[in-house]
Amino acid sequence: MDRIRALAAFLILVGLGGTGLWIAVWGETISGGIPFLPHALNDRIGRVAFAGGGILCLALSGLALRDALGRSGR
């Protein structure tokens, strides 16, 4: 059962990470942001935030895959 949970976590994290990186690289302009900053800076901050979240999710998916394959290192 633990392997199934780890595999489910892996799939979810890969989906979230891929989506975050897709938005950061190929997404349209990011709306919203901090009102007193220029639009270009707000766009850059949004892309960096999405890229950071995507990279974090993909890094965590590696740990989940390791657990799903039974290589916990314990």
C-alpha positions in Angstrom: 0.0 0.0 0.0 2.9 2.4 0.7 4.3 1.9 -2.8 0.9 2.8 -4.3 0.7 5.9 -2.2 4.3 6.8 -3.2 3.5 6.2 -6.9 0.3 8.4 -6.6 2.4 11.1 -5.0 5.0 10.8 -7.8 2.3 11.2 -10.5 0.7 14.2 -8.8 4.0 15.9 -8.2 5.2 15.4 -11.8 1.9 16.8 -13.1 2.1 19.9 -10.8 5.8 20.4 -11.6 5.3 20.1 -15.3 2.5 22.5 -15.2 4.5 25.1 -13.2 7.4 24.9 -15.5 5.2 25.1 -18.6 3.6 28.3 -17.3 7.1 29.7 -16.4 8.6 29.0 -19.8 5.8 29.0 -22.4 2.9 30.7 -20.6 1.3 34.0 -21.7 1.9 37.1 -19.6 1.2 36.7 -15.9 -1.6 38.9 -14.7 -1.9 40.5 -11.3 1.0 41.2 -9.1 2.2 44.0 -6.9 0.5 47.2 -7.9 3.4 49.7 -7.6 5.9 47.5 -9.6 6.2 47.7 -13.4 4.4 45.1 -15.4 7.6 43.6 -16.7 9.0 43.1 -13.2 5.7 41.5 -12.0 5.8 39.2 -15.0 9.4 38.2 -14.1 8.5 37.6 -10.5 5.6 35.4 -11.5 7.7 33.3 -13.8 10.4 32.8 -11.2 7.8 31.8 -8.7 6.2 29.3 -11.0 9.6 27.9 -12.1 10.7 27.6 -8.4 7.5 25.7 -7.5 7.9 23.5 -10.6 11.5 22.6 -9.7 10.5 21.9 -6.1 7.7 19.6 -7.2 9.9 17.7 -9.6 12.6 17.3 -6.9 10.0 15.9 -4.5 8.7 13.6 -7.2 12.2 12.0 -7.3 11.9 11.2 -3.6 8.4 9.7 -4.2 9.7 7.6 -7.1 12.5 6.3 -4.9 10.0 5.2 -2.3 7.7 3.7 -4.9 10.6 1.6 -6.2 11.4 0.5 -2.7 14.8 2.1 -2.4 14.2 4.1 0.7 17.9 4.1 1.8 17.0 3.0 5.3 
